[in-house]
Amino acid sequence: MLTGIVTAALEQSLDITIAGVASESNDLAAQVGSAQADAVVIQVSEPSESGRFRPLLLSFPALKVIAITSDGTGGFLHEMRPWSMQLVELSAATLLAALQAGPAQPMH
């Protein structure tokens, strides 16, 4: 039921194309490709498992995957996000620290 509500709400937006509601057994890549979708809503047993959507997001970098729990009580939004960081000082130590920091811990 929640997937239907989410899909209906997103379809109201004129600038978002939804691939539809998918289940774990659907071929998401084919569905997204044929619809030229901006988003897909999927109900899965473990919606927080971002690794399962990685191949799909790599194939469609602008795609938003809305993964909803099997019981419809919550979910996660998965998407690719570019991240940039300025390297103020170009030294081996600064570069190593930047590579280790990643997007979750931006350096100043």
Secondary structure, 3 states (H helix, E strand, C coil): CHHHHHHHHHHCCCCCCEEEEEECCCCHHHHHHHHCCCEEEEEECCCCCHHHHHHHHHHCCCCEEEEEECCCCCEEEEECCCCCCCCCCCCHHHHHHHHHHCCCCCCC
